[in-house]
Amino acid sequence: MNPRYQVGQEVSIKPPAKQSLEARDSTLNKYAGQMGTVSDYHWISPRFGEFFYIYTIKLASGDNEIVVHEDEIEVRTSTSVKDRK
């Protein structure tokens, strides 16, 4: 399985699911809705035959980088007419 996102791709941080009470979600919540760029990714295999990707995201709002699971980001969608040109 190939990674869903590539280095250089613009993404946004998805807000955590409302029903989730996981510790990682409470940390991620302050970044929800922010835009960033994929700066790196790695795959992890917790069990033989299973693997998933994690991504390093450089946030557009500054020099911060965060590491997120693949299901915590989505392709950046442009809503402004200026961005569509």
Secondary structure, DSSP 4 states (H G I P E B T S, - for coil): ---SS-TT-EEEEPPPPTT---HHHHHHGGGTT-EEEEEEEEEE-SSTT--EEEEEEEETTSS-EEEEEGGGEEE----SHHHH-
